[in-house]
Amino acid sequence: MVRRDLTLVMRNRADVATILFFFVIVVSLFPLGVGPEMNILRTIAPGVVWVAALLASMLSLGRMFAADHADGTLEQLLVAPAPLALLVLGKVIAHWLASGVPLVLMAPLLGLQFGLPADGLAVLMVSLLLGTPVLSLVGAIGAALTLGVRGGGVLVSLLVLPLYIPVLIFGAGAVDATVSGLGGQAHLSILAAMLVLAGCFTPWATAAALRISLD
Amino acid sequence: MSSGGPNWFKYASPMAFYPLAGRLIPWFAVPAVVLTAIGLYMTFFVAPVDYRQGDAYRIMFIHVPAAWMSMWLYICMAVYAALGLVVRTRLSSMMAQAIAPTGAMFTFIALWTGAFWGKPMWGAWWVWDARLTSELILLFLYIGVMALRAAIDDTRRADRASGLLALVGVVNVPIIYYSVQWWNTLHQGASISMTAAPTMSRIMLWTLLVMTFAFWAHAFVTSLMRVRGIILERERHAEWVAEMVDETK
């Protein structure tokens, strides 16, 4: 499942690039809007990078099930002998590899532009590494629920963004705590806990949502 | 099933529940009005002035019951949504739909009155503290559930999709409730608990409880009135609705 989805993504490499550039552009807008003062930028950097990552991850949610829904593959998956939650998990992992990992790799570069110190950059990467899979997992529920609903794109943001907020708080909080010298260990542990919980429960919820949508 | 005693499952059918709801409404409407009147009188004239917060604390008598109701109604909505998903009774989904707007209203009132209290006490309308933020998320969840339902035309799918979303959102309720204990926040901790003596005077506690029951009764009235409307709208092709409309003509 993961390999199949990744192959499909690689055939449409432009999609991945679009998401990545969206991320870069949103982050780059802030220095232009706030003004190029390094002290201010350094304090808002974790929040800005995280919010941009949230939006970028959300933008790509629509693609997680839409194509399979359109050509009927999804209905085949529903009647497949393998448990649906497992197949969903595969799709989510593929989505994360295609949309989350590029953000993680790009983040330190953007952090440098905002003048984050080296340890801050490292924690930023780790927090994104732990946090973006949670975004994909939780977002999958929203994507499945809004499948084929009119105005689905805007609706999915209304459903998913409130559920993203805890990830944002702890992700950006980890970097903030590290930069201010408190150490981001606690925040990272909570992020990891969220990842474990989301990994255990959201595939079932997504599978249930898919069943409802394709009823 | 019918081995003595009333058959409670009878009221799971919209046709049986519709007249029951109609009969129940006055039983909750009267207490709602009376208790609100008593509660407001106690709020403004009976409860003593707080020695630290002055008169401004009186908004607590609206704020705290509204906040309790916002969480409680969310749980009620989620339970009905779960029943609708698992047992597939139509009425459960209708109740979940009927409760959502009232819950959203209480969430909004809790946030709004909290802002009025925060201005004189903390010097700010809003602070980004854990409890305030999680209550704001609750408002977003209510709106999300209602928006998802409104976006889907097929009622059965709308019921189940918004029900699932409501269930996912339940995670937030304990976060709100325990936020003042888990985080070191500006919002003060609970003054009332089941296990210890309340840290407020008896008369304040009574005012709070009267207002809570007034709000609760109000929630019953609005939900029942709304569910009657929903039943009529959804069952408009059913025979009993047509008969009833003929009778009233």
Interface residues (C-beta under 8 A of the other chain):
Chain A: I141 L145 T146 V149 R150 G151 G152 L155 L158 L159 L161 P162 L163 I165 P166 I169 A205 A208 A209 I212 S213 D215
Chain B: L85 T133 I137 F140 L141 I143 G144 A147 L148 A151 I152 R156 R157 R160 A161 L164 L165 L167 V168 G169 I175
